[in-house]
Amino acid sequence: MTTVPGSLERGYRTIRLPLAKDAYERFLSDNAYCRMQLDELCRQHSELFPAGWEEGYVLCGKTPSSSKQGI
């Protein structure tokens, strides 16, 4: 049996997406493209996404740079 490390208090937080290999790099580097793909996949396969997804989500590691930290 395969187990997943870490706490499951908040549930699993990984969704495997059907992306073509050539679209993967763009998906990771282009926020607008990423959101467009996620929104479309959610419309097509809403059962794969958590409840409330349509109300908004944050792309981890994709937030704007901090002007206060100078980065």
Buried (B, 14 or more C-beta within 10 A) or exposed (E): EEEEEEEEEEEEEEEEBEBEEEBEEEBBEBEEEBEEBBEEBBEEEEEEBEEEBEEEBEEEEEEEEEEEEEE
